[in-house]
């Protein structure tokens, strides 16, 4: 199992350095920045004010401050309102980037990988763009709920990062396996491949989930730095979105290389003629 994972990782890394794949990050990035730039401009400060008023009205600042001081992070209580506001917005930003990757990047990723590495692989079109969007939508709803529920664990490293990586692993496994196989595999092949390689696909998703923690750490640094000035929020948001898009493109390449290789291998095995049964002559 490890050899195909490492082989597809190396191929995905080489593909990521291709100029065509680097350019794929541009359209989803600018679309996400445009949408969230408008949202943050009109709604960021009102949302922070609402969180601040809610915490003040329920005497939560004193409770949070005492809790953080036990971990030696009492200074963070001064930015808890923007911290909560931006962490609530972050899953929505991820959904935006993921949707744009599904719409604009994954079809190009599959064409790039298939044309260069699997030109003879038959396309049986077992999936569709609507199926991808529906799968992305309902899996992300579950992801967002679990993400919000796990936020307090971020103050208990490394448990918080492990949980975040596992959540990312599950999300990317569910969504990108479908996208990687939608154009080439039929439904029976998709179910068979998902069952046969579930462990490997979850491992790839978890590793890329760990890569997804890098933008989260940058985001956290930006939120803590907001104690000096809130004008830096859009900058950190834009950089975080681009990093998420870059991670999604690489993840798409990794899943594409692994899944198409597994599909080609499965078809090759199924196309092999069955072993000929040796007939023995009855000499009695």
Protein Blocks (a to p, Z undefined) as FASTA:
>chain_A
ZZmmmmmmmmmmmmmmpmklmmmmmmmmmmmmmmmmmmmmmmmmmmmmmmmmmmmmnopm
mmmmmmmmmnopammmmmmmmmmmmmmmmmmmmmmmmmmmmmmmmmmmmmmmmmmmmmmb
ccehlacfklmmmmmmmmmmmmmmmmmmmmmmmmmcfklmmmmmmmmmmmmmmmmmmmmm
mmmpcfklmmmmmmmmmmmmmmmmmmmmmmmmmmmmmmmmmmmmmmmomklmmmmmmmmm
mmmmmmmmmmmmmmmmmmmmmmmmmmmmmmpccddddddddfZZ
